[in-house]
Amino acid sequence: MTKAIMIQGAGSNVGKSMVVAGLCRHFTRKGLRVRPFKPQNMSNNAAVTADGGEIGRAQALQALSCDVPPMVDMNPVLLKPETDIGAQVIVQGKRFATLKARDYAKAKPELLSRAVESYHRLAQDADLIIIEGAGSPAEINLRAGDIANMGFAEAVDAPVILTGDIDRGGVIAQLVGTHAVLPEADRNRIVGFIVNKFRGDVSLFDGGRVEIESRTGWADIGVLPWFADAWKLPAEDIMDISSSAGDGFKVAVPRLSRIANFDDLDPLSQEPGVTVEIIEAGRPLPGDADLVLIPGSKSTISDLQHFRAQGWDIDLLAHVRRGGHVLGVCGGYQMLGRKIADPEGIEGPPGETEGLGLLNVETTMSPQKRLARVEGFDLASGSPVTGYEIHIGETHGPDCARAWLEMEGKQQGAASADGRIKGCYIHGLFSADSFRAAYLQGLGAVSEIKDYATQVDTVLDALSDHIASHLECDTLLSLVKDT
């Protein structure tokens, strides 16, 4: 039997993903075969797995923490929001349906069954599975049919550790309040608690820990101080994207309303000589930007309309007139073209939408999604490139004759005649050190990070040390249960 523990949160964004990643690395370093698992995730920042599907970016990072490749069974249900009331549902790595919230509730019994199936398949090669919840079990109005928190814990009989976020305030109420509102069976499933994101002298919260423990009966697993290097790890949540200040070279990134696969920004954000500025809706694109990077989007046509509504199309033309550079990745690449055709109505009513017209290409949307991990090289510098594709639509046109990448033996991307405007479908380009250095050098900037992948791994080791120093990991391990 495989042992398991589930980390749930007393609210959203309390740091569950980081805690799970740190625990995964800690117990992996102890010699256990550890696997991450999240039954249901909601994110447009997906990772392409070794077995050809897609999962949430956090589970891919957690797999890295376990020194194993990411697999679809680590996140069997992934919700990718397309509108305020609907999302594309990915099941075991593949598109299942696009559902509105009310329709999703009807699908939950089948989805729970598929999640349990993935869990048991994953357990066949694991000593310990660390399960991550979503949102909070205190949302008891969603308990019926739940597959993200207590519903799944009940299905596999997993004990739960509840995590609270002291940085946002009211952590005692978060944890004790959750205890108060939960049904008795769910309350009894929780065996311990963690207080996360503490700043300052931890001993000042000793009385708070005593109060939580006495009012709930849960084991005190510890108080986890703020982990300052968390920003160096790939973010999953749109709310975790923030600007980073470097010297000299500025990259402006408009925050699209359905921004997707924004891990392209992570390596650039860590370059000391590069400023990555996230441009919020309502703000103009800055006139001093050297590069405008238009990221991926879950809904390209909708985000193109959003782009224009902010006046960014006018700002972008001014940027180009000043001699600035533009890079569009995936959905951003599609926006840069002359036209986006959606004859089957995949992203809305069938029809055509005028693009930004900065590349002489056109895109046609189609139902087939391209999911692949790819390798190749930059045609200009010969630098090796690894990345992934995750998109619908095919792009063609005269500017594709100026492809600037070769991936899997095929030329990829498009460029303007002067080379200042480029687009491609490849995510993860900037994780390749020699490519990132060559690209920045071509724009007059310098890359100072020589091994980005090793730097991420080093931060995971530091996170593991942080976890081991402040949490009662032996106590936590004693609370796991055969499932």
N, C-alpha and C positions, 0 to 999 in steps of 0.2 A: 504493500500500500504506500502511496505517495503522501507525504505530509504537506499540509497547507496552512497558510494564515492569510487573512484578507485585511488590507489596509483601507479603511473607509475614512471619509472626512466629515467634520461637523459643518462643512459648507463647501462651496466651490472654490477652487484655486487656493486651498490651504496648504499645498505643497505635497500632496500624495505622490505624484509622479516622481519627484526628487527623492522622497523617503524610500519608495520602492526601488528606485535605481541604486541608491546607496546600500540598502539591505541586500539587493541582488549581488552587488560587488563584494560586500562584506562576507556573505556566506559562501560565495564562489571561492574567495581567497582562503576560506576555511576548508576547502576541498569538497564541498557539496555540489551535486549537479542541480543547479537552481534554474528555474524558468519563470519569466514574468507572464502574467495573464491578466487581461482586462476584458470581461465579458461584453461590455458595451462602452464604446467611446464615441465622443462627438467632436470631430475636428476636420477641417479642410487641409490640414498639414499632414499628409499621408506619406508613408514610406513604401517602396516597392520591395517585396520580400524575395528571398532566395527561391521560393516555390511559385513565383509568378503572380502573386496577388498583392493586395494593399492592406496596410494596417495603420493605426495611429503612430505618429512620429515618436511619441513617448515610449511605446512598446518596443520600437526599434532601438531606441537608446537603452532601454532596460535589457534588451537582448545583448547589446554590446557590453553592458555591465556584467552579464553572465558569460561572456566570451563565446557566444554562440550566434549563428546567423538568425536574423528575424524570420519568423514563419507566420503564416496566416492564422494558425491556431492560437497564437498569442493574443489576438484581438479579433474574435470571430464576428462581432457585430460592430460596424463602424458607420456612424451617421455623418453625412457630409451635407451641411445646410446649403440649400439652393435659394430659398426664400425665407421670410420670417415665419412661415407656417409649414414649411415642407423641407424634406431632405432626401437625398439619395441614400439608400440603405445598401451597404456592402456587407455581404454575409460570406464568411470564410474566404475573404479576399476578392470576391466577384460581386458585380452589381446584382442585387436582388430585386429592387423596385425603387421607384420614387414615390414617397408617401407623405401625406399630410399627417400632422400630429394625431388626429383622431383615428385615422386609418392605421397608423403605426401601432396603436394600442391593440387593435384586433390581431396584429401579426405576432404579438409578443409570445404566445405559447409556442409557436413554431420556432421563434428565434431563441427562446430559452433552451429548447431541445437541442438546437444546433450549437449553442454555446456550451452546454454540458458535454455534448459529443466532442467538441474541440478540446475541452478541458481534459477529458479522460484520455484522449489521444496524446496530448502533450505530457500527461502524467506518466506515460509508459517509459519515458526516457528521463525521469527527474527524481531526485530525492526530496526536493522541496519546491513547491510552487508558491510564489508570493503574488497574491491577487490584489488588483487595485479596483476600488469602487469608483463611482462617478457621482458628482454632486454630493448629496447628503441623504442618509437614511431618515433624517428628520422630516423629509418631505413625505409625510405619511399619507397625503392625498394621492400619491403615486404608488403606494405600496402594492395594491392589487395588480398582479401581473408583472411585478418588478423583475427585471433581469440584471440590473446594474449594481444593486447593493444587497439588501437582505434577502431578496428573492433568490438571487444566485447563491448566496452563502447558505441559505436553507437547502437549496437543491443539491449541493455537494457536501453539506454539513461541515462548513468551514468556520472556525472561530474568527473573531473580528477584533482588530485594534482600531480605535477611533482617534483620529488626528484633529487637533484644533489649531487655529492660527492666532497667536497672541498679538501679532503685529497689527492686525485690524481692530484689536480691542475686544473686550467682552468674552475672553476665552473660557472663563468659568461658566458663563451662561451658555456658550456654545455647547460645551460638553455635558454639563448638568442638565441643560434644557433638552438636549437630545435624549438623555436618559429618561427625562420626565414624559416626553411625548411618545416614545416608542411603545408598541405593544409588548407585553411581558416576554413573549418568546424571543422577539428580536433583541430586547434589552438584555436578556440572559445570554445571548450569543456573543455579546461584547465582553472580552476578557481583559482588556487593558486600554490605556490611553497614552497619547503622545502630545506634548505641547510643542508646536513648531514655530520657527521664525522669531525667537527671542532676541532682543537687543539689550545689551548691558549685563549687569551682575545677576546671574541666574539664581543666586541664593535669595534674592529679593522676592522670588516667587515661591519659596518653600511653603509658606502658609497657604497659598493658592492650591498647590499640589495636594496638601493635606485635605483641604476642603473638597476638592474634586473626588479624591479617593474615598473619603468618608461618606459622601453623598451618593456615590454610585456603586461602591464596592469593587471597582475595576482596579487592576494592578497598574501602578505608576511605572511606565516604561521609561520615562525621562522627559527632560526639557531639551529641545534641540535649538542651539543658538543659530542665528542668521548665518547662512553659508554664503559668504561674500562672492565666491566664484561661480555661483549658480548661473549667472548670465553667460558664462562661457560654454554652457552646454546647449545643444539645440533645443529651442523652445517649441512647444506644441500649440499653446493657446494664443490666439490673436491678441489677447490682452497682455501677453508677455513680451510682445515686440516693443522695443524702445530704441530711441536714438543712441548712438555711441559717438563720443567726441574723440577725434584723433587730430593729427596735424596736417594741414595743407589740403590734400585732395578730398573733395566732397562728393558723396553719392547721395542724391535725393531719391527717395522711394515713396511714391504716393500710396497711401494706405487705401487699397481698394475695399469696397464693402464686403466682397466675397473672396478676399485674398486667400490664396492656397499655395502650399508648398513653399513657404517663405524661408526654408532652411538655406536657400541660396545666399541669404544675407549673413548667416552666422560667421563664416570665415572672414568676410570683409569687415564685420563689426569688430573683430579682434585685431585687425591690423593697426598698429600704432600710428601709422601715417595716413590713415583713412578715417574720415568722418562719415558715418551713415546717419542721415537725417530722415526720419519717418515724417512724412507730410500728412497731417490730418485733414479731413474734409473741412472746407471753408478757408484753408490757408493756401496761398499761391505757391507754386513751385519756386524755390529760391533762385534769384538771378545769379548767384555766385556758384551754383552747382557745376562741377566738371562733368558729371555723368548723371543722367536720369535713368534709373533702372525701374522698368515697369514689370512687376512680378506676376506670378501665375494667378489665375482666378478660377473659382469653381463655376462661375456663370459669366463668361466672357462678354456677351452682349449686354447684359445688365450692368456689368462693371464699366463697360465702355460708355454707357449712358451716364453712369455715376461720374466717370472721369470728366465728361463734358460738362456736367452740371456744376462741377467745381471750377470751371474755367481753365482746367489743367491743359486742355487741348491748345488753347491760346498761349499759355505759358510755355508749353513744349515747343511750339513753333518759334517763339522768341528765343528759347534756349538754343535751338538749332541755328537760327540766324546769327547768334553770337559765337558760333563755332563749337557749341557743346556736343557731347556724345550721348547716344541713347542706346540702351540695351533692353530688348523685350524678351522675356523668358516665358515660354508656353502661352498662356492666355495673353500676356503682354505682347508677345510676338504676333499673335493673331490680331490684336488691336492696331498694331503699327501698319497693317496692310491697307489696301484700298477698299476691300469689301469682305464682309463675313456673311456667307449664305447659310441659312438654316432651313433647307427645303422640307425637312420632316418635323419641324417644330420641336426640336430637342430642348432648346432653352427658352421656349415661348412660342408665340404664334409663328407659323411658317412664313419665311420671307427673307429679305436681305437687309443688311445694315451697313452703312458707309463707315469705313474704318478711318484711322487718323491720316492715312495716305502718305506716310513717310517711307514706306517700303512698297515697291511695285510687286506686290503679291496679293493673292486672294485665298481665303479659307472657306472650305465647305464642311459644315458639321455633319457628322454621321454617328449612328448609334454605337458603333464598335469603338471601345476604348483601347488605346494602346498602353500596355503595361509592360515595361521591360527595364532591366538593369543593363546598361550598355558601357562599352569601352571603346576608346578611339584616341584621336589626337587632334590638336589644333593645327590647321593647315599652314598657318603663317610661321609659327615657331617650332612646330614638330613636337610640342610638349604633350605628354600623355594626358588623357582626360578620362575620368570615370564619372558616371552619373546615372540618371534614370529618366525614363519617359512615363508620363501619366497624363494622358489627354485624349479628348475626342477631337476629330477634325483633321483634315489634310490641307496643307498649304502649298500652293504652287504659284509660279510667276517668274518674270524675267530676272528679278533680283536673286532668285534661288540659284541662278547660274554663278553668283558670287558666294557660294557656300564657303563657310570658314571653319567648319569642323568635318572630320570624317569619323563616323561612328559605325562599328560593326561592318566596315567595308563600304558604307554608303555615305555620300556627301550630305551634310546636314546644315540647315540654317540659311539665312539670306543676309545680304548687306547692300547698302546704298553704294552708288558709284564712288563716292569719296571715302567710303569705309567708316564714316562717323555714326551711322545708324545700323545696328545689327539686331537680329532676332534668331531664336532657335527654340527647339522643344526640349532641350536637355537641362534638367535640374541637377544641382550638385556640382556644377562646373568648378566653382571656386574652392571646393574642398581639395582639388588637385593642386599641389603646391607650385609645381613648375608652371602650370597654366596660369594660375593666379598671378604669379610673379611676372610672366610675360605679358599678360593682359594689362596689368597695372603699369608696367614699364612702357607699353605702347601709348599710354595716356599720360605719361610724365610722372607717374607715382612709383613708389618703391614698396615691395613686399618685404616685411621683416620676419614673418613667421615661416620657418623652414619645414615644419612638420606638423600640420594642423591635426591630423588623426592622432598622433602621439600626444599632442596637447590635450585633446578631448579625453583620451585615456588617462592621462595624468590627473585631470580634474576629477574623473570618476574614482580614482584611487584616493584622492584627497577627500572626496565626499564619503567614501567608505571609512576612512580614518576618522572623519568628523562624526559619523554615525556611531562608530565603535567607542569614541571618547565620551559621548554624551547620553547614549541610550543603553538600557540594560538588555543587551542583545542575547545574553544567555537566558535571561528571564523570558524574553520574547520567544526564543526557540523552545523553551519548555512548555509554552502555551500552544504550540502548533498541534495539529491533529491529523491522524490518518483519514484520508477521504476516499 
